[in-house]
Amino acid sequence: MALLQIAEPGMSAAPHQHRLAVGIDLGTTNSLVATVRSGMSIVLNDETGRPLLPSIVRYDAHGHTEVGYAAQAHQCVDPHNTIVSVKRFMGRGLKDIPHANEMPYQFIDAPGMVQIKTCAGIITPVEISAEILKTLRSRAEKALGGELVGVVITVPAYFDDAQRQATKDAARLAGLNVLRLLNEPTAAAVAYGLDNASEGIYAVYDLGGGTFDISILRLQKGVFEVLATNGDSALGGDDFDRRIFCWVLEQATLTPLNANDTRLLMAKAREVKEELTNHPETRFTAMLSTGEMVDLQITSKILSEITQSLVQKTLAPTRKALRDAGLSVEEIKGVVMVGGATRMPHIQRAVAEFFQQEPLTNLDPDKVVALGAAIQANVLAGNKSSEEMLLLDVIPLSLGIETMGGLVEKVIPRNATIPTARGQDFTTYKDGQTAMSFHVVQGERELVADCRSLARFELRGIPPMVAGAARIRLTFQVDADGLLSVSAREQISGVEAAITVKPSYGLTDDQITSMLSASQSFASHDMQARALAEQRVEAQSILAAVDAALAADSALLTAPELSAITASQRALQDTLAGTDHRAIKNAIEALNRATENFAARRMDASIKQALTGQKIADLST
Amino acid sequence: MAITLTEQAAKHVQNYLAKRGKGVGLRLAVRTTGCSGLAYVLEFADEATEGDAAFESHGVKVFVDPKSLVYIDGTELDYAREGLNEGFKFNNPNVKDACGCGESFNV
């Protein structure tokens, strides 16, 4: 019997047509999946009732992966193959990753995105994220009892095109249909805005495991408008752990540590940080692989002191976002806290002091983003009339084009609401110029060298004209996911060129295809396993049949015939111990051939027996 | 005959209604669709419609239109958990046979 959920009036789905949709918070430290059930957004727990999935993936030499708590358990013993905080590597080159040399991974600076060498081979961050998404997908499908129509995945507001594209690629690799990428603070606002339905301007202060985002939002008649976003894509709870770690190194005067000890102390640092949320003091104790014992007393005052600069680092972008939105602190009606790190009392105090009011914490800061994403997924999947919620999002970084001299001409300014399209006219600078090369960049800086290069393309076939006569219309279009396509058109001749931005750090379709086919190798592995099981069952039944036949009619066989059959039986028995389904199949056929005559003779004998003593006349009827 | 809710089901409905912030109760209905003829409809009710049969069980109001009532009279609505999945279940004495998944049925 299917289990039903309560639908909105008039929105009941036909049987087998429930549109199952979930929201996924693909976090640096932890990931969650949530859905709307009977009108209520809830986080889906795993089999043992835990809502969070640690964003940790471990690879072993056989190409198998462990995700979540299972991988976390191996974090200390197998740091090279256990990838934590992979979100920091999404769509990033090696030079973009801070502290890369302190991490226990063997990075490969591949063109485009960084790769990691593990004992299972070279893995990209996209594949690692896909493993996390696959785990959440299977959790959701088990919990909802069907296939997912689509997902909404949240990303930090500060993610650039390359990082967004990498996230989409990971979802595709995990077999998920992405309805939309949603900025994390916007998702949090969806969760709070709908639940509390209070209008006004809000700030969303999101300090997650690895990213900090501040967003200024206006909630009005159920409509969310993002006024400004700012943040730091390399600042989060992990950095607080690192500060504690450094403090311990300093206090205990430890010499450089190996990878295992580093990981152990980092894990301890996190525990201590969480402990200090509810306790004024605690102890930091750890046994190093050298046998050295670390035992230190740490208080929340010390934590507050050693992390003061990190807290300040969150307030600078906060000030900037307010300035972008043209608002003063007094105009902020409420402050929403998102991310586990905002549980730290000294952060709540600092935020309260800055905004001159107590921040909102009535939803679980770890879950609020996933809950909002689920609400959005529910709308986008068509389970609720979308008139009820219109979501305006903004471009986090300006999009522009390189002009002469390595300068950036901004075509779409940051904080423009999306989806959007903007055009700008350009012209040739040389007589008889027939081609033009475009370089699309993203960033706030004036020089191309300081911005992120997204794509290059060329417009050819411009009719020769004097310099400045050609009119080339460049159109930038950004879809609801924040992904960009650019087209150029020469207005007089009508020649056109266009590009959908595959950011230089994204994956090409070929790469995706090859990764998909790699993932399909598991499918063939599964198929082999099924073939083996089928052949084993077949073998068991034929062996049993031959045994029964021999018990009944072995008198019909000569001694050499009997020994040939028992030899074939033994041969089949032997192949059963192995795992080669073809060998079993061959042995079954051999046994069939060996018993062919025997079967024919048994048939003859039983017919003869049946006929004995009967008259022809009786048989003909 | 009547439509009833188990205590467990009523608790969940009340919880959902409170969270939703509006609605007077629950609407149960059937419609002709699905692989086995009829399918259940389970929705929040924002208002009673004229001619509705109304029931109350463990504090939850249930509205059923008269056409649907003949197919589901005597039904007990339960809330069940199966593995990670959970939701509402119709224990309908009128059902002769249902499709494999139980989403649609015949009387």
Chai-1 contact restraints between the chains, C-beta under 6 A:
chainA,res_idxA,chainB,res_idxB,connection_type,confidence,min_distance_angstrom,max_distance_angstrom,comment,restraint_id
A,M1,B,K89,contact,1.0,0.0,6.0,A-B,restraint_1
A,M1,B,G102,contact,1.0,0.0,6.0,A-B,restraint_2
A,A2,B,C101,contact,1.0,0.0,6.0,A-B,restraint_3
A,A2,B,G102,contact,1.0,0.0,6.0,A-B,restraint_4
A,A2,B,E103,contact,1.0,0.0,6.0,A-B,restraint_5
A,L3,B,N85,contact,1.0,0.0,6.0,A-B,restraint_6
A,L3,B,G87,contact,1.0,0.0,6.0,A-B,restraint_7
A,L3,B,K89,contact,1.0,0.0,6.0,A-B,restraint_8
A,L4,B,L42,contact,1.0,0.0,6.0,A-B,restraint_9
A,L4,B,G87,contact,1.0,0.0,6.0,A-B,restraint_10
A,L4,B,F88,contact,1.0,0.0,6.0,A-B,restraint_11
A,Q5,B,G87,contact,1.0,0.0,6.0,A-B,restraint_12
A,I6,B,L42,contact,1.0,0.0,6.0,A-B,restraint_13
A,I6,B,F44,contact,1.0,0.0,6.0,A-B,restraint_14
A,A7,B,E43,contact,1.0,0.0,6.0,A-B,restraint_15
A,P9,B,E43,contact,1.0,0.0,6.0,A-B,restraint_16
A,P9,B,D46,contact,1.0,0.0,6.0,A-B,restraint_17
A,S12,B,V41,contact,1.0,0.0,6.0,A-B,restraint_18
A,S12,B,E43,contact,1.0,0.0,6.0,A-B,restraint_19
A,A14,B,T33,contact,1.0,0.0,6.0,A-B,restraint_20
A,P15,B,G34,contact,1.0,0.0,6.0,A-B,restraint_21
A,P15,B,A39,contact,1.0,0.0,6.0,A-B,restraint_22
A,P15,B,E103,contact,1.0,0.0,6.0,A-B,restraint_23
A,P15,B,S104,contact,1.0,0.0,6.0,A-B,restraint_24
A,S38,B,Y16,contact,1.0,0.0,6.0,A-B,restraint_25
A,G39,B,Y16,contact,1.0,0.0,6.0,A-B,restraint_26
A,G39,B,R20,contact,1.0,0.0,6.0,A-B,restraint_27
A,M40,B,Y16,contact,1.0,0.0,6.0,A-B,restraint_28
A,M40,B,K19,contact,1.0,0.0,6.0,A-B,restraint_29
A,K142,B,L84,contact,1.0,0.0,6.0,A-B,restraint_30
A,A143,B,L84,contact,1.0,0.0,6.0,A-B,restraint_31
A,A143,B,N85,contact,1.0,0.0,6.0,A-B,restraint_32
A,G145,B,N85,contact,1.0,0.0,6.0,A-B,restraint_33
